[in-house]
């Protein structure tokens, strides 16, 4: 069974950090473009950060630049999203998604065909 599982979400105070993990089972991520997407209540899903299969190219949406970092460890079959200096507006359900080819634009959600169930990130004092 092909599956993506996110972990690492939770409640954090503004200015805090979280590290999200996306683990794959049933397939290997090493040939896949992988992305992190988020959806807040009442808002559309948006692409937060995406990374090519080699890790050579990454994308970060403007609102998270200088704060978030995406990385991957193909040996561990996992992709990570390090989130620093979190703000209340980062509150959302974060989803990991993967696709076994190149996506253009790289962080367009309709280009991805495997999705995790999501992990809640809440930034609040």
Number of C-alpha atoms within 10 A of each C-alpha: 6 10 14 23 18 24 18 15 18 14 15 18 14 17 14 14 18 18 16 22 23 24 18 22 13 9 14 16 24 20 16 21 25 35 30 29 22 22 19 16 9 6 9 9 17 17 20 24 25 29 24 24 21 14 17 8 11 19 18 20 13 9 11 17 12 11 14 20 18 23 19 21 13 16 9 12 15 21 25 22 22 15 20 17 15 22 19 15 12 20 20 21 18 26 26 30 28 27 19 18 14 16 19 8 10 20 25 16 18 8 17 21 10 15 21 18 14 22 20 19 22 20 20 16 9
